[in-house]
Amino acid sequence: MIPPFRAYLFDVDGTLVDSAADICGTIQEVLRASGRDDVEDALLRRYIGRHLIDLFTDLGYPEASMDQMVTDYRAIYTASGHVRTTVYPGVSEMLSRLGGLKSTATTKGTPTTKVILEKFGLMPYFNHVQGTDGFPAKPEPDVILKSLEIFNISPADCLMVGDAPSDMEAGRRAGVQTCAVRYGYGDQEAMARFSPDFWIDHPSQLA
């Protein structure tokens, strides 16, 4: 049983919505423009929730080309309309039943996050929407700390919910409790290294 918290912070991709098809497809489009068509979904899924710079670095791209690749990704992803993205079953019901303050803690920028929450009818459940805007992405704790500042609450009163090792590490570094989602994209063994306080197999287990 997960006790109630004053605030809940949610990762978005792999936690609230299944967006892998749109994300991976957009990345592959950017990579094809640079001459690479050999990077498969299975690899790309492991990078969901991390900054694109991490992926491009690991694929051997020069640093000088990365800013433009990130810009191209964001333009294509935004224009796609998120037509292959869906809300995980049980998410809307969980958010409607869950008490406390709610915010997001995502690597996406805040404007894109708002578009997705609006599109799938999730915005009314959130007191605040926080993306990664001009500060380091997870596993740095900045996106979590920003919501704690907005809500004016202590880390001890907050639960971070996510599906990736970067979510668990960011939560630990921010001093909040963490809940690992098994139904998302994340490596469960890697998440376990950060000793999540809770694990769930379905969104209903949060409420």
Residue frames as a rotation matrix with the C-alpha (Angstrom) as fourth column:
MET 1
0.572 0.820 0.000 0.00
0.820 -0.572 0.000 0.00
0.000 0.000 -1.000 0.00
ILE 2
-0.487 -0.695 0.529 1.32
0.693 -0.676 -0.251 3.41
0.532 0.244 0.811 -1.02
PRO 3
-0.168 0.433 -0.886 0.54
0.834 -0.417 -0.362 6.07
-0.526 -0.799 -0.290 1.59
PRO 4
0.757 0.482 0.441 -0.87
0.643 -0.667 -0.375 9.45
0.113 0.568 -0.815 0.54
PHE 5
-0.441 -0.887 -0.136 1.52
0.882 -0.456 0.119 12.28
-0.168 -0.067 0.984 -0.28
ARG 6
0.087 0.420 -0.903 1.00
0.234 -0.890 -0.391 16.03
-0.968 -0.178 -0.176 -0.41
ALA 7
0.346 -0.030 -0.938 2.35
-0.805 -0.524 -0.280 16.09
-0.483 0.851 -0.206 -3.97
TYR 8
0.377 -0.195 0.906 2.93
0.405 0.914 0.028 13.69
-0.833 0.356 0.423 -6.84
LEU 9
0.066 -0.437 -0.897 5.33
-0.770 -0.594 0.233 14.32
-0.635 0.675 -0.376 -9.72
PHE 10
0.603 0.292 0.742 4.91
0.163 0.866 -0.473 12.27
-0.781 0.406 0.475 -12.88
ASP 11
-0.756 -0.652 -0.055 7.25
-0.089 0.019 0.996 11.45
-0.649 0.758 -0.072 -15.69
VAL 12
0.088 0.827 -0.555 5.24
-0.792 -0.280 -0.542 11.59
-0.604 0.487 0.631 -18.93
ASP 13
0.208 -0.055 -0.977 6.63
-0.855 0.474 -0.209 9.21
0.474 0.879 0.051 -21.59
GLY 14
-0.417 -0.344 -0.842 6.32
-0.063 0.934 -0.351 5.62
0.907 -0.094 -0.411 -20.43
THR 15
-0.963 0.106 -0.248 4.42
0.258 0.092 -0.962 6.64
-0.079 -0.990 -0.116 -17.28
LEU 16
-0.303 0.891 -0.338 1.32
-0.262 -0.419 -0.869 8.56
-0.916 -0.175 0.361 -18.34
VAL 17
0.671 0.524 -0.525 1.39
-0.613 -0.007 -0.790 8.01
-0.418 0.852 0.316 -22.10
ASP 18
0.191 -0.556 0.809 2.76
0.493 0.767 0.411 5.39
-0.849 0.320 0.421 -24.47
SER 19
0.784 0.056 -0.619 4.57
-0.336 -0.799 -0.498 7.67
-0.522 0.599 -0.607 -26.88
ALA 20
-0.026 -0.918 0.396 7.37
0.031 0.395 0.918 5.39
-0.999 0.036 0.019 -28.06
ALA 21
0.181 0.126 0.975 6.11
0.904 0.369 -0.216 5.11
-0.387 0.921 -0.047 -31.64
ASP 22
0.941 0.200 0.274 6.05
0.296 -0.879 -0.373 8.88
0.166 0.432 -0.886 -32.12
ILE 23
0.676 -0.734 -0.062 9.35
-0.468 -0.493 0.734 9.49
-0.570 -0.467 -0.676 -30.32
CYS 24
-0.062 -0.746 0.663 11.29
0.211 0.640 0.739 6.69
-0.976 0.186 0.117 -32.01
GLY 25
0.396 0.287 0.872 9.81
0.888 0.122 -0.444 7.48
-0.234 0.950 -0.206 -35.42
THR 26
0.999 -0.032 0.024 10.82
-0.026 -0.980 -0.195 11.12
0.030 0.195 -0.980 -35.12
ILE 27
0.356 -0.930 0.095 14.36
-0.441 -0.078 0.894 10.26
-0.824 -0.360 -0.437 -34.02
GLN 28
-0.034 -0.352 0.935 14.71
0.594 0.746 0.303 7.83
-0.804 0.566 0.184 -36.92
GLU 29
0.781 0.349 0.518 13.58
0.625 -0.454 -0.635 10.56
0.014 0.819 -0.573 -39.33
VAL 30
0.844 -0.525 -0.108 16.28
-0.481 -0.831 0.280 12.89
-0.237 -0.184 -0.954 -37.99
LEU 31
0.077 -0.858 0.508 18.90
-0.206 0.485 0.850 10.14
-0.975 -0.171 -0.139 -38.18
ARG 32
0.321 0.097 0.942 17.92
0.799 0.506 -0.325 9.25
-0.509 0.857 0.085 -41.76
ALA 33
0.993 0.068 0.101 18.48
0.110 -0.856 -0.506 12.88
0.052 0.513 -0.857 -42.75
SER 34
0.446 -0.893 0.062 22.07
-0.800 -0.367 0.474 12.47
-0.401 -0.261 -0.878 -41.54
GLY 35
-0.031 -0.452 -0.892 22.53
-0.868 0.455 -0.200 9.24
0.496 0.767 -0.406 -43.51
ARG 36
-0.936 -0.294 0.192 21.73
-0.351 0.775 -0.525 6.65
0.006 -0.559 -0.829 -40.84
ASP 37
0.051 0.983 -0.177 18.84
-0.892 0.125 0.435 4.22
0.450 0.135 0.883 -41.21
ASP 38
-0.196 -0.285 -0.938 20.19
-0.020 0.958 -0.287 1.42
0.980 -0.038 -0.193 -39.03
VAL 39
-0.944 -0.148 0.295 19.02
-0.275 -0.143 -0.951 2.51
0.183 -0.979 0.094 -35.57
GLU 40
-0.450 0.792 -0.413 16.09
0.319 0.575 0.754 0.38
0.834 0.208 -0.511 -34.41
ASP 41
0.352 0.742 0.571 13.27
-0.353 -0.460 0.815 1.06
0.867 -0.488 0.100 -31.96
ALA 42
0.722 -0.027 -0.692 14.69
0.527 0.669 0.524 -1.35
0.449 -0.743 0.497 -29.37
LEU 43
-0.368 -0.910 -0.192 17.77
0.885 -0.279 -0.373 0.82
0.286 -0.307 0.908 -28.92
LEU 44
-0.576 0.129 0.808 15.90
0.024 -0.984 0.174 4.12
0.817 0.120 0.563 -29.02
ARG 45
0.524 0.845 -0.107 13.39
0.092 0.069 0.993 3.06
0.847 -0.531 -0.041 -26.37
ARG 46
0.270 -0.494 -0.826 16.23
0.939 0.325 0.112 2.78
0.213 -0.806 0.552 -23.88
TYR 47
-0.784 -0.613 0.100 16.90
0.592 -0.786 -0.178 6.49
0.188 -0.081 0.979 -24.31
ILE 48
0.048 0.863 0.503 13.32
0.299 -0.493 0.817 7.69
0.953 0.111 -0.282 -23.77
GLY 49
0.892 0.286 -0.349 13.37
0.420 -0.241 0.875 9.99
0.166 -0.927 -0.335 -20.79
ARG 50
0.058 -0.928 -0.368 16.97
0.710 -0.220 0.668 11.02
-0.701 -0.301 0.646 -21.35
HIS 51
0.335 0.006 -0.942 18.18
-0.394 -0.907 -0.146 14.04
-0.856 0.421 -0.302 -23.28
LEU 52
0.990 0.093 0.105 18.68
0.061 0.385 -0.921 13.50
-0.126 0.918 0.376 -27.01
ILE 53
0.457 -0.889 -0.044 22.27
-0.846 -0.418 -0.332 14.67
0.276 0.189 -0.942 -26.63
ASP 54
0.000 -0.424 0.906 23.00
-0.669 0.673 0.315 11.43
-0.743 -0.606 -0.283 -24.75
LEU 55
0.632 0.330 0.701 21.75
0.234 0.781 -0.579 9.38
-0.739 0.530 0.416 -27.70
PHE 56
0.970 -0.243 -0.028 23.54
-0.111 -0.336 -0.935 11.39
0.218 0.910 -0.353 -30.35
THR 57
0.245 -0.920 0.305 26.77
-0.967 -0.208 0.149 11.24
-0.073 -0.332 -0.941 -28.35
ASP 58
0.014 -0.203 0.979 26.56
-0.354 0.915 0.194 7.47
-0.935 -0.349 -0.059 -27.99
LEU 59
0.775 0.312 0.549 25.88
0.375 0.471 -0.798 7.16
-0.508 0.825 0.248 -31.73
GLY 60
-0.073 -0.979 0.192 29.10
0.843 0.042 0.536 9.04
-0.532 0.201 0.822 -32.44
TYR 61
0.590 0.323 0.740 27.76
0.708 -0.648 -0.282 12.32
0.388 0.690 -0.611 -33.82
PRO 62
-0.563 -0.812 0.152 30.04
0.657 -0.551 -0.514 15.37
0.501 -0.190 0.844 -33.55
GLU 63
-0.363 0.395 -0.844 29.03
0.773 -0.379 -0.509 17.87
-0.521 -0.837 -0.168 -30.90
ALA 64
-0.866 -0.066 -0.496 28.78
-0.132 -0.926 0.353 20.63
-0.483 0.371 0.793 -33.49
SER 65
-0.796 0.570 -0.204 25.86
-0.155 0.134 0.979 18.91
0.585 0.811 -0.018 -35.24
MET 66
-0.726 0.480 -0.492 23.79
0.671 0.652 -0.353 18.08
0.151 -0.587 -0.796 -32.17
ASP 67
-0.665 0.502 -0.553 22.00
0.029 -0.723 -0.691 21.36
-0.747 -0.475 0.466 -31.52
GLN 68
-0.555 0.453 -0.698 20.56
-0.831 -0.336 0.444 21.37
-0.033 0.826 0.563 -35.04
MET 69
-0.723 0.279 -0.632 19.54
0.028 0.926 0.377 17.71
0.690 0.255 -0.677 -34.73
VAL 70
-0.724 0.479 -0.497 17.72
0.614 0.118 -0.781 18.46
-0.315 -0.870 -0.379 -31.49
THR 71
-0.580 0.498 -0.644 16.01
-0.443 -0.857 -0.264 21.44
-0.684 0.132 0.718 -33.14
ASP 72
-0.632 0.321 -0.705 14.96
-0.651 0.273 0.708 19.28
0.420 0.907 0.037 -36.10
TYR 73
-0.805 0.327 -0.496 13.62
0.457 0.874 -0.166 16.60
0.379 -0.360 -0.852 -33.75
ARG 74
-0.667 0.551 -0.501 11.50
0.340 -0.373 -0.863 19.08
-0.663 -0.746 0.061 -31.82
ALA 75
-0.554 0.454 -0.698 10.06
-0.737 -0.658 0.157 20.60
-0.387 0.601 0.699 -34.98
ILE 76
-0.635 0.285 -0.718 9.13
-0.404 0.670 0.623 17.23
0.659 0.685 -0.310 -36.49
TYR 77
-0.813 0.293 -0.504 7.80
0.554 0.657 -0.511 15.85
0.181 -0.695 -0.696 -33.20
THR 78
-0.656 0.576 -0.488 5.61
-0.024 -0.662 -0.749 18.89
-0.755 -0.479 0.448 -32.59
ALA 79
-0.473 0.450 -0.757 4.24
-0.870 -0.376 0.320 18.84
-0.140 0.810 0.569 -36.14
SER 80
-0.929 0.030 -0.369 3.44
-0.092 0.947 0.309 15.11
0.359 0.321 -0.876 -35.96
GLY 81
-0.120 0.951 0.285 0.33
-0.750 -0.275 0.602 15.71
0.651 -0.141 0.746 -33.86
HIS 82
-0.699 -0.241 0.673 1.19
-0.678 0.522 -0.518 12.77
-0.226 -0.818 -0.528 -31.57
VAL 83
0.131 0.863 -0.489 -1.10
-0.956 0.241 0.170 10.56
0.265 0.445 0.856 -33.64
ARG 84
0.123 -0.135 -0.983 0.59
-0.092 0.985 -0.147 7.32
0.988 0.108 0.108 -32.51
THR 85
-0.890 -0.403 0.215 0.61
-0.208 -0.063 -0.976 8.22
0.407 -0.913 -0.027 -28.82
THR 86
0.154 0.946 -0.286 -1.98
0.089 0.275 0.957 6.79
0.984 -0.172 -0.041 -26.40
VAL 87
-0.022 -0.059 0.998 -2.75
-0.945 -0.325 -0.040 7.15
0.327 -0.944 -0.048 -22.70
TYR 88
-0.878 -0.306 -0.367 -1.96
-0.171 0.918 -0.358 4.06
0.446 -0.252 -0.859 -20.67
PRO 89
0.066 0.946 -0.316 -5.10
0.162 0.302 0.939 2.26
0.985 -0.113 -0.133 -19.44
GLY 90
0.393 0.231 -0.890 -6.07
0.866 0.234 0.442 3.40
0.310 -0.944 -0.108 -15.97
VAL 91
-0.674 -0.739 0.004 -4.11
0.700 -0.640 -0.315 6.68
0.236 -0.209 0.949 -15.97
SER 92
-0.493 0.542 0.680 -7.12
-0.189 -0.830 0.525 9.00
0.849 0.130 0.511 -16.20
GLU 93
0.565 0.749 -0.346 -8.97
0.136 0.329 0.935 7.09
0.814 -0.575 0.084 -13.51
MET 94
0.094 -0.633 -0.769 -5.93
0.967 0.240 -0.079 7.10
0.235 -0.736 0.635 -11.23
LEU 95
-0.823 -0.460 0.332 -5.39
0.408 -0.887 -0.217 10.86
0.395 -0.043 0.918 -11.61
SER 96
-0.152 0.857 0.492 -9.05
-0.253 -0.515 0.819 11.59
0.955 0.000 0.296 -10.91
ARG 97
0.732 0.459 -0.503 -8.97
0.275 0.476 0.835 9.57
0.623 -0.750 0.223 -7.68
LEU 98
-0.059 -0.878 -0.475 -5.54
0.914 0.144 -0.379 10.61
0.401 -0.457 0.794 -6.44
GLY 99
0.894 0.347 -0.283 -5.51
0.443 -0.783 0.436 13.39
-0.071 -0.516 -0.854 -3.87
GLY 100
0.150 -0.890 -0.430 -2.73
0.552 -0.285 0.783 15.91
-0.820 -0.355 0.449 -3.35
LEU 101
0.448 -0.138 -0.884 -1.02
-0.576 -0.800 -0.167 18.31
-0.684 0.584 -0.437 -5.71
LYS 102
0.482 -0.260 0.837 0.12
0.592 0.801 -0.092 16.99
-0.647 0.539 0.540 -9.08
SER 103
0.469 -0.410 -0.783 2.83
-0.688 -0.725 -0.033 18.13
-0.554 0.554 -0.622 -11.48
THR 104
0.971 -0.238 -0.020 4.99
0.158 0.702 -0.695 16.65
0.179 0.672 0.719 -14.20
ALA 105
0.370 -0.929 -0.025 8.72
-0.494 -0.219 0.842 16.01
-0.787 -0.299 -0.540 -14.13
THR 106
0.768 0.074 0.636 9.66
0.451 0.644 -0.619 15.30
-0.455 0.762 0.461 -17.73
THR 107
-0.360 -0.932 0.041 12.56
0.582 -0.190 0.791 15.80
-0.729 0.308 0.611 -20.10
LYS 108
-0.010 0.448 0.894 10.12
0.937 -0.308 0.166 17.39
0.350 0.839 -0.417 -22.55
GLY 109
-0.939 -0.183 0.291 9.82
0.116 -0.966 -0.233 21.17
0.323 -0.185 0.928 -22.51
THR 110
-0.690 0.701 -0.179 6.83
0.144 -0.110 -0.983 22.60
-0.709 -0.704 -0.025 -20.68
PRO 111
-0.284 0.651 -0.704 4.98
-0.857 -0.502 -0.118 23.81
-0.430 0.569 0.701 -23.84
THR 112
-0.508 0.063 -0.859 5.15
-0.577 0.715 0.394 20.36
0.640 0.696 -0.327 -25.47
THR 113
-0.954 0.147 -0.261 4.09
0.288 0.690 -0.664 18.70
0.082 -0.709 -0.701 -22.22
LYS 114
-0.552 0.787 -0.276 1.04
-0.281 -0.488 -0.827 20.94
-0.785 -0.379 0.490 -22.01
VAL 115
-0.302 0.417 -0.857 0.06
-0.949 -0.045 0.313 20.12
0.092 0.908 0.409 -25.59
ILE 116
-0.699 -0.025 -0.714 0.15
-0.138 0.985 0.100 16.38
0.701 0.169 -0.693 -24.84
LEU 117
-0.893 0.393 -0.219 -1.78
0.328 0.236 -0.915 16.67
-0.308 -0.889 -0.340 -21.57
GLU 118
-0.403 0.766 -0.500 -4.41
-0.635 -0.628 -0.450 18.79
-0.659 0.136 0.740 -23.31
LYS 119
-0.461 0.174 -0.870 -4.68
-0.807 0.326 0.493 16.44
0.369 0.929 -0.010 -26.28
PHE 120
-0.574 0.152 -0.805 -5.37
0.134 0.987 0.091 13.43
0.808 -0.056 -0.586 -24.09
GLY 121
0.356 0.896 0.266 -7.63
-0.089 -0.250 0.964 15.15
0.930 -0.367 -0.009 -21.55
LEU 122
0.182 -0.372 -0.910 -5.18
0.866 0.499 -0.031 14.95
0.466 -0.783 0.413 -18.66
MET 123
-0.539 -0.508 0.672 -4.56
0.240 -0.857 -0.455 18.66
0.808 -0.084 0.584 -18.07
PRO 124
0.297 0.721 0.626 -7.48
-0.413 -0.494 0.765 19.18
0.861 -0.486 0.151 -15.64
TYR 125
0.826 0.028 -0.563 -5.86
0.401 0.673 0.622 16.78
0.396 -0.739 0.545 -13.17
PHE 126
-0.064 -0.983 -0.174 -2.66
0.935 0.001 -0.353 18.82
0.347 -0.185 0.919 -12.85
ASN 127
0.731 0.232 -0.642 -2.04
0.544 -0.765 0.344 21.78
-0.411 -0.601 -0.685 -10.57
HIS 128
0.373 -0.699 -0.610 1.19
-0.621 -0.677 0.396 22.60
-0.690 0.231 -0.686 -12.40
VAL 129
0.944 -0.194 0.267 3.04
0.327 0.670 -0.666 21.41
-0.050 0.716 0.696 -15.50
GLN 130
0.524 -0.833 -0.179 6.83
-0.586 -0.505 0.634 21.38
-0.618 -0.227 -0.753 -15.36
GLY 131
0.940 -0.325 0.108 9.16
0.299 0.626 -0.721 20.42
0.166 0.709 0.685 -18.17
THR 132
0.172 -0.960 -0.221 12.89
0.812 0.011 0.583 20.76
-0.557 -0.280 0.782 -18.61
ASP 133
0.831 0.258 0.493 13.25
0.488 -0.762 -0.425 24.43
0.266 0.594 -0.759 -19.47
GLY 134
0.563 -0.645 0.517 16.77
-0.305 -0.743 -0.596 25.82
0.768 0.178 -0.615 -19.61
PHE 135
0.176 -0.555 0.813 18.23
-0.961 0.082 0.265 23.58
-0.214 -0.828 -0.518 -16.91
PRO 136
-0.754 -0.603 -0.260 19.83
-0.651 0.739 0.175 20.11
0.087 0.301 -0.950 -16.91
ALA 137
0.204 0.833 -0.514 17.62
-0.699 0.492 0.519 17.11
0.685 0.253 0.683 -17.68
LYS 138
0.734 0.103 0.671 17.12
-0.565 0.642 0.519 14.09
-0.377 -0.760 0.529 -15.45
PRO 139
0.232 0.214 -0.949 18.96
0.761 0.567 0.314 12.41
0.606 -0.795 -0.031 -13.76
GLU 140
-0.895 -0.383 0.230 19.77
0.177 -0.776 -0.605 15.90
0.410 -0.501 0.762 -12.51
PRO 141
-0.502 0.725 -0.471 17.07
0.845 0.294 -0.447 16.80
-0.186 -0.622 -0.760 -9.94
ASP 142
-0.981 -0.036 -0.189 16.27
0.029 -0.999 0.042 20.28
-0.190 0.036 0.981 -11.28
VAL 143
-0.587 0.809 -0.037 12.87
-0.231 -0.124 0.965 19.50
0.776 0.575 0.259 -12.82
ILE 144
0.019 0.544 -0.839 11.72
0.768 0.529 0.361 17.96
0.640 -0.652 -0.408 -9.53
LEU 145
-0.555 -0.330 -0.764 13.08
0.790 -0.497 -0.359 20.78
-0.261 -0.802 0.537 -7.40
LYS 146
-0.951 0.221 0.216 11.26
-0.090 -0.867 0.491 23.33
0.295 0.448 0.844 -9.57
SER 147
-0.073 0.984 -0.162 7.86
0.076 0.167 0.983 21.81
0.994 0.060 -0.087 -8.79
LEU 148
0.002 0.013 -1.000 8.71
0.968 0.252 0.005 21.55
0.252 -0.968 -0.012 -5.09
GLU 149
-0.889 -0.367 -0.273 9.52
0.417 -0.896 -0.156 25.26
-0.187 -0.252 0.949 -5.20
ILE 150
-0.689 0.693 0.212 6.24
-0.236 -0.491 0.838 26.08
0.685 0.528 0.502 -6.97
PHE 151
0.217 0.822 -0.526 4.23
0.273 0.466 0.842 24.01
0.937 -0.326 -0.123 -4.49
ASN 152
-0.101 -0.369 0.924 6.27
-0.744 -0.588 -0.316 25.27
0.660 -0.719 -0.216 -1.52
ILE 153
0.913 0.353 0.204 6.53
-0.401 0.694 0.598 21.80
0.069 -0.628 0.776 -0.01
SER 154
0.062 -0.921 0.384 9.41
-0.844 0.156 0.513 19.74
-0.532 -0.356 -0.768 1.34
PRO 155
-0.437 -0.305 -0.846 10.88
-0.778 0.601 0.184 16.74
0.453 0.739 -0.499 -0.52
ALA 156
-0.977 0.020 0.211 9.61
-0.116 0.785 -0.608 14.43
-0.178 -0.619 -0.765 2.23
ASP 157
-0.223 0.975 -0.010 6.03
-0.229 -0.062 -0.972 15.26
-0.948 -0.214 0.237 1.21
CYS 158
0.251 0.238 -0.938 6.50
-0.921 -0.240 -0.307 14.30
-0.298 0.941 0.159 -2.46
LEU 159
0.168 -0.165 0.972 6.45
0.151 0.978 0.140 11.10
-0.974 0.123 0.190 -4.52
MET 160
-0.235 -0.314 -0.920 8.19
-0.880 -0.334 0.338 10.93
-0.413 0.889 -0.198 -7.92
VAL 161
0.382 0.462 0.800 6.57
-0.019 0.870 -0.493 8.41
-0.924 0.174 0.341 -10.29
GLY 162
0.244 -0.351 -0.904 8.49
-0.935 -0.333 -0.123 7.25
-0.258 0.875 -0.409 -13.35
ASP 163
0.962 0.203 0.180 9.54
-0.135 0.934 -0.331 4.35
-0.236 0.294 0.926 -15.53
ALA 164
0.652 -0.758 -0.005 13.24
0.099 0.091 -0.991 5.05
0.751 0.646 0.134 -16.07
PRO 165
0.178 -0.695 -0.697 16.48
0.967 0.253 -0.005 4.85
0.179 -0.673 0.718 -14.08
SER 166
-0.683 -0.448 0.577 16.91
0.409 -0.889 -0.206 8.59
0.605 0.095 0.790 -14.65
ASP 167
0.231 0.841 0.489 13.59
-0.230 -0.441 0.867 9.19
0.945 -0.313 0.091 -12.84
MET 168
0.799 0.065 -0.597 14.71
0.485 0.518 0.705 7.14
0.355 -0.853 0.383 -9.86
GLU 169
-0.211 -0.955 -0.209 18.12
0.956 -0.157 -0.247 8.80
0.203 -0.252 0.946 -9.72
ALA 170
-0.516 0.076 0.853 16.66
0.085 -0.987 0.139 12.28
0.852 0.144 0.503 -10.03
GLY 171
0.578 0.811 0.094 14.19
-0.087 -0.053 0.995 11.49
0.812 -0.583 0.040 -7.26
ARG 172
0.532 -0.467 -0.706 16.92
0.831 0.448 0.330 10.24
0.162 -0.762 0.627 -4.96
ARG 173
-0.526 -0.826 0.203 19.04
0.785 -0.564 -0.257 13.31
0.327 0.024 0.945 -5.65
ALA 174
-0.320 0.504 0.802 16.07
-0.151 -0.863 0.482 15.58
0.935 0.033 0.353 -4.94
GLY 175
-0.961 -0.126 0.246 15.34
-0.260 0.115 -0.959 13.83
0.093 -0.985 -0.143 -1.66
VAL 176
-0.043 0.998 0.041 11.82
-0.999 -0.043 -0.004 12.70
-0.002 -0.041 0.999 -2.59
GLN 177
-0.212 0.075 0.974 10.39
-0.202 0.972 -0.119 9.21
-0.956 -0.222 -0.191 -2.37
THR 178
-0.581 -0.129 -0.804 10.18
-0.805 -0.052 0.591 7.30
-0.118 0.990 -0.074 -5.64
CYS 179
0.239 0.686 0.688 7.75
-0.271 0.727 -0.631 4.93
-0.932 -0.035 0.360 -7.31
ALA 180
-0.761 -0.595 -0.259 8.99
-0.457 0.208 0.865 2.78
-0.461 0.776 -0.430 -10.19
VAL 181
0.369 0.899 -0.236 6.56
-0.751 0.139 -0.645 1.90
-0.548 0.415 0.727 -12.98
ARG 182
-0.370 -0.512 0.775 7.00
-0.047 0.844 0.535 -1.58
-0.928 0.162 -0.336 -14.45
TYR 183
0.386 0.654 0.650 4.71
0.599 0.358 -0.716 -1.06
-0.702 0.666 -0.254 -17.48
GLY 184
0.765 -0.101 -0.636 6.87
-0.386 -0.863 -0.327 1.60
-0.516 0.495 -0.699 -19.16
TYR 185
0.843 -0.455 -0.286 10.09
-0.204 0.221 -0.954 1.46
0.497 0.863 0.093 -21.18
GLY 186
0.362 -0.790 0.495 12.71
-0.908 -0.419 -0.004 1.52
0.211 -0.448 -0.869 -18.44
ASP 187
-0.165 -0.561 -0.811 15.27
-0.126 0.828 -0.546 -1.12
0.978 0.012 -0.207 -17.53
GLN 188
0.783 0.610 0.124 13.91
-0.201 0.059 0.978 -2.56
0.589 -0.790 0.169 -14.29
GLU 189
0.490 -0.687 -0.537 17.28
0.850 0.514 0.118 -3.85
0.195 -0.514 0.835 -13.10
ALA 190
-0.512 -0.689 0.513 18.77
0.575 -0.718 -0.391 -0.41
0.639 0.095 0.764 -13.60
MET 191
0.136 0.638 0.758 15.86
-0.338 -0.689 0.641 1.20
0.931 -0.344 0.122 -11.75
ALA 192
0.839 0.244 -0.485 16.28
0.284 0.564 0.775 -1.24
0.463 -0.789 0.404 -8.87
ARG 193
-0.120 -0.972 -0.203 19.83
0.826 0.015 -0.563 0.02
0.551 -0.235 0.801 -8.31
PHE 194
-0.669 -0.073 0.740 18.30
-0.153 -0.960 -0.233 3.23
0.728 -0.269 0.631 -6.97
SER 195
-0.845 0.277 -0.458 16.12
0.532 0.523 -0.665 1.32
0.055 -0.806 -0.590 -4.48
PRO 196
-0.508 0.733 0.452 12.70
-0.238 -0.624 0.745 2.75
0.828 0.271 0.491 -5.35
ASP 197
-0.795 0.268 0.544 10.42
-0.572 -0.033 -0.819 3.11
-0.201 -0.963 0.180 -2.35
PHE 198
0.098 0.889 0.447 7.52
-0.289 0.456 -0.842 1.57
-0.952 -0.047 0.302 -4.27
TRP 199
-0.969 -0.240 -0.051 6.88
-0.124 0.301 0.945 -0.44
-0.212 0.923 -0.322 -7.45
ILE 200
-0.004 0.998 0.057 3.62
-0.417 0.050 -0.907 -0.59
-0.909 -0.027 0.416 -9.41
ASP 201
-0.747 -0.154 0.647 2.40
0.417 0.649 0.636 -2.72
-0.517 0.745 -0.421 -12.33
HIS 202
-0.177 0.769 0.614 -0.68
0.872 -0.167 0.461 -0.59
0.457 0.617 -0.641 -13.11
PRO 203
-0.629 -0.101 0.771 -1.63
-0.032 -0.987 -0.155 3.05
0.777 -0.122 0.618 -12.50
SER 204
0.414 0.907 0.083 -4.53
-0.165 -0.015 0.986 2.00
0.895 -0.422 0.144 -10.26
GLN 205
0.325 -0.346 -0.880 -2.05
0.820 0.568 0.079 0.89
0.472 -0.747 0.468 -7.62
LEU 206
-0.744 -0.583 0.326 -1.15
0.375 -0.769 -0.517 4.53
0.552 -0.263 0.791 -6.92
ALA 207
-0.417 0.677 0.607 -4.66
-0.657 -0.685 0.314 5.56
0.628 -0.268 0.730 -5.84
